[in-house]
Amino acid sequence: MYASPGQLNKQATFCSQGNALAGTVGSAILTSWMGMWALAGDEVDRAQQIAQKSSHLAVIPYQLGVLDSMTIQYLDGGKTRTFQIEHIDDPDEMKWQLKIYCFEINQNAGSAS
């Protein structure tokens, strides 16, 4: 199943992985339109087979060079959200869209949104 073009409504930047210990931020590698969904209960159970931390599913048009060591950033209501990629899937191997399983980093779970 594909995401429709209207569902790819976030402009995301894919960044190389920085070094948090050295205080460096990864470099922007590419920008793409993306759809982002929180995984529901049974989807999380299935995603657990792929990666232990996956909490979100991102879908983008097929792009060469997207790696599981990258992070995804996008602006959501004036706040930059950052996700670590856990697994990348081209489910039909037709190079049409990529499904990216990821989890949010640097989030403050106790804050009111």
N, C-alpha and C positions, 0 to 999 in steps of 0.2 A: 504494500500500500504506500502510495506517495503522498507527500504533503503538497497541497495546492499552492500555486504561486502566491496567493493572498495570505497564506499562513506563514510565509517567510517574511515577517514584518519587523524584524530587528536587524539593524546593521551591526555586525560583529567583527571584531578584530581578533585574529589568531596570532598569538605571540609565542616566540621561542621561550623555553623555560629559563628564567633567571636563576640567580643564586641567592636565596634568602639569607644565608649566613654571611655572604659578602655584601648584602644590601643592594644587589643589582637586580634590575627589572629586565625581563625579556624584551627582545626587539619585536616590533610588529612585522609579521611575515606577509599576511594577506588580509583583505577585508572582503566579507561576503554577506549577503542577505541570509537570515537564519530564522527558523522557527524554534521556540524553546518550550518544552512542556515538563512539568513536574511528573515524575512517575508515580502512578497510583499503586496501591497495595500489591496486587498480583503482578503488576509490571515490575515492581521493585524485587519481588521474589524471583522473577525470571532474570532480571538484571543481575541479581546476586551471583548467578552462574557465570556471568561475564566479569564482573568486578564487585568487590565487597562494598564499595562506597557509592556506587552510582545512585544518584537521586534525581537526575534530570536527563531528558533526551533532547538533543539538538538535531535539527535536520537542515542541511545546506545543499545547494546544487553541488554536483560532483566537482571536486577540486583536487588537482595533483598537489602533493607536498604537505597535506594535513597529516600530522603525526600525533601519536598518543602521548608524546612528551610536551605537547603545547598546552597553552591556556587559551581560554576564550574570554573576551571582555566585551560588554555592551552596556550602553547607557539605559537605565530603567528609572524613569521619573527623576532625573537629575542625579542619580546615584550610579556609580560604575559597579557592575557586578562582575565577578571573576570566577571562572569555572576551570577546574583541572580535568582534562580529557583522560578517561580511563580506557575506552575502547572505541574503535571506529569500525563501522560495518557498511559494506556495500551489499545490501541484502539480496538483490537480484543479479549482481555482477554485471549490470548493464551500464555502469558509469553514468547514472542519471542523478541520483541523490546519495548523500552519505548520511547515515544515522550515527550520531556521536553520543555515547553514554559518558556522563561527566558528573562531577559533584562541585558544589559551591565552596570556594575557599574565602577566607577573611570575612566570613559573615558573623554578625553578632546575633545569635539566636535569641537573646534576651531583649532585643530592642523592639519597640513598637514600629510596625511598618505603615 
